[in-house]
């Protein structure tokens, strides 16, 4: 897989921090031009906005305005690595989107940006994680 150009891969929580002006959004905005997001994390963030009552057109407009490149690939090999990550992090309660972001981060060499403090407990030499708050 050829990673998208970007030093950082965004977790849904990091994107939501930017869109909602939550704590840590400044850290993401500083590097936004060097970020990308996996389609699964975009779906997770968009779903959270929809659940909060944000109309579909506003959700689409918000992501369009951010202009974050979207990684739409996920190989069988990555899926199996994601399963292994699920075993190792079961006690942390990470979502599938969390594990996809971490897996893609490990494979691409990108730093995963998240607002989820539980990620600081995830260990692995191939993982680079930055918690924004």
N, C-alpha and C positions, 0 to 999 in steps of 0.2 A: 504494500500500500504506500502510495506517495502522500505524505501528510500535506495538509493545506499550509500555505505560508502563514506562520504565526508562532510566536514564542509562547503564547498562552492559549489554553483551551478553557472555555467558560462553562462552569456548572450553571444549572438553572438558577440557583440562589444568587450567583454573582450577577447574572443578567437582570434578575428581579430587583436587586439592590440598585442597579443603575436606573431602571425604568421607574422605580417607586421612590427614588431618592433616599434609600435606606442607608444606615451606617455602613461604611466601607465602599460606597459607590465611587468616591473620589479615587480610590486606589485602582479601581477597574477603569474608570474614564482615562486615567493617565496612560494606560497601555492599550486602550481599546483598538487603536489602529494596528496593533500587533496580535490581535485575538481572532479566534474562530470558535465555532460552537458545533457540537455534533447534533444531528437532526433529532436524536432522542431527547437531548437536553433542551432544545428549542421547543419541542412538543411539550415537555414537562413545564417549562416556564409559561408557555402560551396557555396551557391547561389551567395553571394556577390563576392567571389573569382572568380567564373565562369563568372560573369558579367564583371569583370575586365580583363578577357581574360586569366586567369590561366587555363592551360590544365587540364582535368579531372584527369589524372594520378598524376599530381602534387598536386591537391587538396586532393586526397585519401592518397597520401604519407605523406602530411603535418599532416593530422589528425591521421594517423597511428603512426607517429613519436611522437606526443604528448601523445598518449596512454591514453586519458581521457575516463573513463567509461561513457557509454551512458545509460541514463534512457529512456526506451522505453514505459513506462506506462503513461496512462492519463485516469483517470476514468470519468464516467459520472458526479459524484459529483464534481470532479475537474473542469470539463468543465463548469458546472453551476457556480462554484465559479469564474471562469475566466470571464464569462459573467458579473457577478456583478462587478468585477474589471474593466471591460470595461466601465460600467456605471459611476463608481467613477472617472475614469481617462480620460474620453473622451477629456477633454480640453488639455491633455498632448500629445495626438496623439500617444500613445504607439501602437506598432505593436502587432499582435497576438503572435508572438514569445516572445516579452517582457512580455506580460500578462501570457503566459504559464510559463516562467521562474519565475516570481513573485509568481504565484499560487503554483508551485511545491516547491518553497522556503518556503512559508508559511506553507505548509502541512508537509514538511520534517524537518523544523527547521534549514535548511541550510541558510547560508548568500548568497544572490545573489550578484555576482560581475558583474559590468557593467562599461562601459565607457560613458554611456548616462547620462548626468547631470540631465535630466528631472526626473529621478528616485528618486532624493533626495526630490522631491515634493510629492511622494507617501507615504501616511500614513497608518498605521495599526499596532496594537500591535503585530500581528503575523509575521510581515515582518521585516527581517533584510537585509539591503541593504548597500553595500559598493561601492561607486563610485570611480573608480581608477584614475580619473584625474579631 
